């Protein structure tokens, strides 16, 4: 009987540990082909005039892809890197290499779900099976106490029920043995990253690790164990300057060099060895917020991207490109807003406190379309996640889940509270 390799298609899960598609592919006993496809659509220019994925986000992604290639090479394997339309590229691999099955991460956002449906349609006549594994969340959807269609519309209810009824599964180890099907199949050259995408040397940059699983693991150990910063996370999480006011795990979560389950169980180990307190709970609380947005996206689909968001009635937004450009580039004349927007522009990152303030300013003070702000964040953020980004923006704009609260932020008071000495504003606006 001829050997029929299986294909693992890496996407936003650029790691080997706790990787369900890889694990299940290895359980077949067939040789494994590992591949990643950089979607050419990510480099298109949006209607607002900037690329859908900017230089800094691109650099972090490419670092992570190259790191994964190195991790596979160290185990005797190869990562095939392709560029273009993912469905076309994966189907080409299947046809050329006689692939029997494709294993990849499941999706919840409409564009990504449509891509999987298109790929499934293309694979059917080739006789190849597509198997998806949902491993992007802390809690699996099938472990929830209700179907996703009945997901509570308020996070607090979701959290309480999940905490009561759900257990977080143990992360899967790296397969002890991976039998690789190495081939001469050609790679595509990744698009060049312009010099502007090189890491910023600004002294106020707060993300201190690069792309790739080893770097993410280093940050996990450093934050939790070496610096013991988890002990005071709840007190420091609204900070603005420095590497350790928050965990900075979100970039690794976004590209999948760390899984949420890996973080959760490391927190539990810390609680057992050192201390369990409000701060350790709060980090898990934030992971549950991330889960919640994944399930909200799964429940509502394309409604999330409407101008009205999840509200039943239309919402009218201004569309003033001059005001938007001033906001985007950090030239509004409001120092706290401008400092945060400059940090985003130069480093691809912004604190959670900053994100809430600049989103409130765009939607509540300027009354501009919240989707413009979400699109700019999509372009810039190295921790861009489609569900967290778009639903956080809808939440602050008052068109997301539980829009009963008025989430207007008084920028002057916020700056006075969180940057009382003006150190953050000075760091980003002094030049």
matplotlib code that plots the C-alpha trace (Angstrom):
import matplotlib.pyplot as plt

x = [0.0, 1.4, 2.3, -0.2, 1.1, -1.1, -0.8, -0.7, -1.6, -0.3, -2.2, -2.6, -1.0, 2.7, 3.9, 4.5, 3.2, -0.5, -1.2, -4.2, -4.0, -0.3, -1.1, -4.0, -2.0, 0.8, -1.7, -2.6, 0.9, 1.3, 4.2, 3.5, 3.9, 4.0, 2.9, 2.0, 0.4, 0.8, -2.5, -1.8, -5.0, -3.4, -1.1, -3.9, -4.5, -7.8, -10.3, -8.9, -5.5, -3.3, -2.4, -4.6, -1.5, 1.2, 5.0, 5.4, 2.7, 4.2, 7.6, 6.3, 4.4, 7.4, 9.6, 7.2, 7.0, 10.8, 11.0, 8.6, 10.6, 13.7, 11.9, 10.7, 14.2, 15.7, 13.5, 14.4, 11.4, 10.6, 8.0, 6.8, 6.1, 3.7, 2.3, -0.9, -4.5, -4.5, -7.2, -5.3, -1.9, -3.1, -5.0, -1.8, 0.1, -2.5, -2.6, 1.2, 2.1, -0.8, -2.0, -4.8, -5.9, -5.5, -5.4, -5.8, -7.3, -11.0, -12.3, -15.2, -14.9, -16.8, -13.9, -11.9, -14.9, -15.6, -12.0, -12.3, -15.6, -14.0, -11.0, -13.3, -15.1, -11.8, -10.5, -13.5, -12.8, -9.1, -10.3, -8.7, -10.4, -10.3, -10.2, -10.5, -9.6, -10.8, -7.8, -7.7, -9.6, -9.1, -12.4, -13.6, -17.0, -18.3, -17.4, -19.6, -22.8, -25.0, -24.7, -22.9, -26.2, -27.5, -24.4, -25.3, -25.2, -23.5, -19.9, -20.5, -23.1, -20.8, -17.9, -19.8, -21.3, -18.0, -16.2, -18.8, -19.3, -16.1, -12.6, -9.7, -8.2, -4.5, -2.3, -1.0, 2.8, 4.9, 4.5, 7.5, 8.0, 7.0, 7.5, 8.1, 7.4, 10.2, 9.9, 11.5, 8.3, 9.3, 8.9, 7.6, 9.7, 7.9, 7.2, 10.0, 9.4, 10.5, 13.1, 10.3, 9.2, 12.5, 12.1, 11.8, 14.6, 12.4, 13.2, 9.5, 8.8, 7.1, 7.1, 10.5, 10.3, 10.1, 8.1, 8.4, 7.6, 11.0, 10.6, 7.1, 8.1, 10.9, 8.5, 6.1, 8.8, 10.2, 7.0, 5.6, 8.7, 11.8, 10.1, 7.3, 5.2, 2.0, 1.8, 0.7, -0.9, -4.3, -2.7, -0.4, -2.5, -3.6, 0.0, 1.4, 5.2, 7.5, 7.5, 5.9, 2.8, 1.0, 1.9, 2.3, 1.2, -1.3, 1.2, 2.1, -1.6, -2.4, 0.0, -0.3, 3.2, 1.6, -1.8, -4.2, -4.2, -0.4, -0.7, -3.6, -1.8, 1.4, -0.7, -2.1, 1.4, 2.4, -0.6, 0.4, 4.1, 3.9, 0.6, -3.0, -4.5, -6.7, -3.9, -3.6, -7.4, -7.5, -5.1, -7.4, -10.4, -8.8, -8.3, -12.0, -12.8, -10.8, -12.8, -16.0, -15.3, -14.4, -17.8, -19.6, -18.1, -19.1, -22.7, -23.2, -20.9, -20.9, -23.3, -20.2, -18.9, -22.0, -22.0, -24.7, -22.8, -25.1, -27.7, -31.1, -31.4, -29.1, -26.4, -25.2, -21.4, -19.4, -17.0, -14.4, -11.1, -9.2, -10.2, -9.5, -6.0, -5.2, -6.4, -4.5, -1.2, -1.4, -2.1, -5.4, -3.9, -5.1, -1.8, -3.0, -4.7, -1.7, 0.8, -1.1, -1.5, 2.2, 3.1, 0.9, 2.3, 6.0, 5.8, 2.6, 1.4, -0.8, -1.9, -5.4, -6.0, -4.8, -7.0, -10.1, -9.3, -8.5, -11.5, -13.8, -12.3, -12.8, -16.4, -17.7, -15.8, -15.2, -18.3, -16.3, -17.2, -15.8, -15.0, -12.3, -10.6, -10.9, -9.4, -6.4, -5.8, -6.0, -3.2, -1.0, -1.3, 1.2, -1.4, -4.3, -7.0, -10.1, -12.5, -10.9, -10.1, -13.5, -15.6, -13.6, -14.1, -17.9, -18.0, -16.4, -18.5, -21.7, -22.7, -21.4, -22.5, -24.3, -24.5, -26.4, -23.4, -22.2, -18.5, -17.5, -14.0, -13.1, -9.7, -8.4, -9.4, -8.0, -4.7, -4.7, -5.4, -3.1, -0.3, -0.4, 3.2, 2.9, 5.7, 3.9, 2.9, 6.5, 7.9, 6.0, 5.6, 8.9, 10.1]
y = [0.0, 3.4, 5.9, 8.7, 11.6, 13.9, 17.7, 20.0, 23.5, 26.0, 29.4, 31.4, 28.5, 28.8, 26.4, 22.7, 22.4, 22.0, 21.8, 19.6, 19.4, 18.3, 15.9, 14.2, 14.1, 12.2, 9.8, 8.6, 6.9, 8.5, 10.8, 14.5, 17.5, 20.8, 24.0, 27.6, 29.9, 33.7, 35.0, 37.6, 39.4, 40.6, 42.9, 44.7, 48.4, 49.1, 51.7, 54.0, 54.0, 51.9, 48.2, 45.6, 44.3, 46.9, 46.5, 45.9, 43.3, 41.6, 41.5, 39.8, 37.2, 36.4, 36.0, 33.5, 31.6, 31.4, 30.3, 27.5, 26.4, 26.3, 24.2, 21.7, 21.6, 20.8, 17.7, 16.6, 18.2, 21.1, 23.8, 24.5, 28.2, 29.4, 32.8, 33.5, 32.2, 29.6, 27.4, 27.3, 26.7, 23.9, 22.2, 22.4, 20.7, 18.0, 17.2, 17.2, 15.2, 12.8, 14.1, 12.0, 14.4, 18.0, 19.0, 22.6, 24.9, 25.6, 29.1, 31.3, 34.6, 34.8, 35.3, 32.5, 30.2, 30.9, 30.0, 26.7, 26.0, 26.9, 24.6, 21.7, 22.1, 22.1, 19.0, 16.9, 15.9, 15.2, 12.7, 14.5, 15.0, 18.3, 17.9, 21.0, 21.3, 24.2, 24.9, 28.7, 29.1, 28.2, 26.3, 24.2, 25.1, 21.5, 21.8, 24.9, 24.5, 25.6, 25.6, 28.6, 29.7, 30.2, 32.1, 34.7, 38.3, 39.5, 38.4, 38.1, 35.4, 33.6, 33.8, 32.6, 29.6, 28.6, 28.9, 26.7, 24.1, 23.8, 22.4, 23.5, 20.6, 19.8, 21.1, 18.5, 17.9, 18.2, 14.7, 12.6, 11.4, 13.2, 11.2, 13.8, 13.5, 15.7, 16.8, 19.1, 21.0, 24.6, 27.4, 30.9, 33.8, 35.8, 39.4, 41.8, 43.7, 47.3, 48.8, 50.7, 47.4, 46.9, 46.7, 50.2, 51.2, 53.6, 53.3, 53.3, 50.1, 47.6, 44.3, 42.8, 39.6, 38.6, 36.1, 32.4, 29.7, 29.8, 33.6, 33.3, 30.5, 32.8, 35.6, 33.3, 32.1, 35.6, 37.3, 34.6, 33.1, 35.3, 38.7, 37.3, 39.9, 37.7, 38.3, 41.9, 41.7, 43.1, 46.2, 46.9, 45.9, 49.5, 50.7, 52.4, 52.1, 49.1, 45.5, 44.1, 46.2, 43.5, 40.1, 41.0, 37.5, 38.8, 39.0, 35.3, 34.3, 36.2, 34.3, 31.1, 30.7, 30.2, 28.5, 29.9, 26.4, 26.6, 30.0, 28.8, 25.7, 27.7, 30.1, 27.1, 25.8, 29.3, 29.2, 25.9, 26.8, 30.4, 32.2, 32.2, 35.7, 38.2, 38.8, 35.1, 34.9, 38.1, 36.8, 33.8, 36.2, 38.0, 34.8, 34.1, 37.5, 36.4, 33.2, 35.0, 37.2, 34.0, 32.6, 35.8, 35.9, 32.3, 33.2, 36.4, 36.1, 39.0, 41.1, 42.0, 44.1, 46.1, 49.8, 49.1, 46.2, 43.9, 46.6, 46.2, 49.9, 51.7, 54.0, 57.0, 57.7, 60.6, 59.9, 62.7, 61.5, 64.5, 63.9, 60.3, 60.9, 63.2, 60.5, 57.7, 59.5, 61.0, 64.6, 65.3, 67.8, 65.7, 64.6, 61.3, 60.2, 61.3, 59.5, 56.2, 56.5, 57.3, 54.2, 52.1, 53.6, 53.0, 49.7, 47.9, 47.8, 49.8, 49.1, 48.0, 51.3, 53.2, 51.2, 52.0, 55.7, 56.1, 54.1, 56.2, 59.4, 58.3, 57.1, 59.3, 62.6, 62.6, 60.4, 58.6, 55.2, 52.7, 50.3, 52.8, 52.5, 48.7, 48.6, 50.7, 48.5, 45.5, 46.9, 47.9, 45.6, 42.8, 41.1, 41.5, 38.9, 39.3, 38.5, 40.4, 43.5, 44.0, 43.0, 45.2, 48.1, 47.4, 47.1, 50.5, 52.1, 50.9, 48.6, 45.3, 43.0, 44.5, 48.1, 49.3, 51.1, 54.4, 53.7, 57.3, 58.0, 61.4, 61.6, 64.4, 62.5, 59.3, 60.9, 62.4, 59.1, 56.8, 59.2, 61.7, 62.9, 62.9, 60.4, 58.4, 61.4, 62.8, 59.5, 59.5, 63.2, 64.7, 64.8]
z = [0.0, -1.0, 1.7, 1.8, 3.8, 5.8, 5.8, 8.8, 7.7, 10.3, 10.5, 13.8, 15.7, 14.9, 17.6, 18.2, 21.8, 22.5, 18.7, 18.1, 14.3, 14.6, 17.4, 15.5, 12.3, 14.1, 15.5, 12.0, 11.7, 8.3, 7.4, 8.0, 5.6, 7.5, 5.6, 6.1, 3.6, 3.9, 2.6, -0.2, 0.7, 4.0, 2.0, 0.1, 0.7, 2.5, 1.3, 4.0, 2.3, 4.5, 4.2, 5.9, 7.6, 8.3, 8.5, 12.2, 12.4, 9.3, 10.8, 14.0, 11.9, 9.7, 12.7, 14.1, 10.8, 10.5, 14.1, 13.4, 10.4, 12.6, 15.3, 12.6, 11.0, 14.4, 14.5, 10.9, 9.2, 6.9, 6.8, 3.3, 3.1, 0.4, -0.5, -2.3, -2.0, 0.8, -0.7, -4.0, -2.4, -0.1, -2.9, -5.0, -2.2, -1.8, -5.6, -6.0, -3.0, -2.8, 0.5, 2.1, 4.8, 5.8, 9.5, 10.5, 13.1, 13.0, 12.5, 13.8, 11.8, 8.5, 6.1, 7.7, 7.8, 4.1, 3.3, 5.0, 3.2, -0.1, 0.6, 1.5, -1.8, -3.7, -1.8, -2.3, -6.0, -4.9, -2.4, 0.5, 3.8, 5.8, 9.6, 11.7, 15.4, 17.5, 19.8, 19.9, 23.1, 26.8, 26.9, 24.0, 22.6, 23.1, 26.8, 27.3, 29.4, 26.5, 22.6, 21.2, 19.7, 23.3, 24.5, 27.1, 25.8, 29.0, 29.8, 33.6, 33.1, 30.7, 33.1, 36.1, 34.3, 32.7, 36.0, 37.6, 34.9, 32.8, 33.3, 31.2, 29.4, 29.8, 27.0, 24.6, 24.6, 21.5, 19.8, 20.9, 17.3, 14.2, 11.0, 8.3, 4.7, 3.4, -0.2, -2.7, -3.1, -3.8, -1.2, -2.1, -1.0, 1.7, 0.7, 1.7, 4.9, 4.4, 6.7, 8.5, 9.9, 11.8, 15.6, 17.1, 19.3, 21.2, 25.0, 25.8, 23.7, 26.1, 24.1, 24.8, 22.9, 19.2, 17.2, 17.7, 20.2, 22.1, 22.5, 23.7, 26.2, 27.4, 28.0, 29.9, 32.2, 32.7, 33.5, 35.8, 37.5, 37.0, 37.6, 39.8, 38.1, 38.1, 41.9, 41.3, 37.9, 39.0, 40.6, 37.7, 34.6, 33.8, 33.5, 30.5, 30.7, 31.1, 30.1, 33.2, 34.0, 32.1, 30.8, 27.1, 26.2, 23.6, 20.7, 21.3, 21.6, 18.4, 16.2, 18.3, 19.6, 23.0, 23.6, 26.2, 27.9, 28.3, 30.0, 32.2, 33.5, 34.1, 36.2, 38.1, 38.7, 40.0, 42.3, 43.7, 44.1, 45.2, 45.7, 44.5, 44.8, 43.0, 40.4, 39.4, 39.1, 37.0, 34.4, 33.8, 33.9, 30.9, 29.1, 29.6, 28.0, 25.0, 24.9, 25.1, 22.1, 20.1, 20.9, 20.3, 16.8, 16.2, 17.3, 15.4, 12.4, 9.9, 12.1, 14.1, 11.2, 10.6, 11.5, 14.0, 15.4, 17.3, 18.0, 16.2, 15.2, 12.7, 14.1, 12.2, 12.2, 10.9, 8.1, 8.2, 6.7, 8.0, 11.6, 11.2, 9.8, 12.8, 15.2, 13.3, 13.3, 16.8, 15.8, 17.6, 20.0, 23.0, 24.5, 26.1, 22.9, 20.7, 22.9, 22.7, 18.9, 18.5, 20.5, 18.3, 15.1, 16.1, 18.0, 17.0, 20.6, 23.0, 26.6, 27.3, 29.1, 26.0, 23.7, 25.6, 25.7, 22.0, 21.0, 23.2, 21.8, 18.2, 18.7, 21.5, 21.0, 17.2, 16.5, 13.7, 12.4, 14.9, 12.1, 10.8, 14.2, 14.2, 10.7, 11.7, 14.8, 12.5, 10.3, 13.2, 16.2, 16.6, 18.8, 16.3, 16.8, 14.6, 17.4, 20.3, 18.1, 16.4, 19.4, 21.8, 19.4, 19.2, 23.0, 23.6, 20.7, 22.4, 19.6, 21.0, 23.8, 26.7, 25.4, 28.5, 30.0, 28.7, 28.1, 27.6, 28.8, 30.1, 28.5, 30.8, 33.9, 32.6, 31.9, 35.4, 37.0, 34.9, 33.9, 36.8, 36.3, 32.5, 32.1, 29.4, 27.4, 27.7, 26.5, 23.2, 22.5, 23.6, 20.1]

ax = plt.figure().add_subplot(projection="3d")
ax.plot(x, y, z, "-o")
ax.set_aspect("equal")
plt.show()
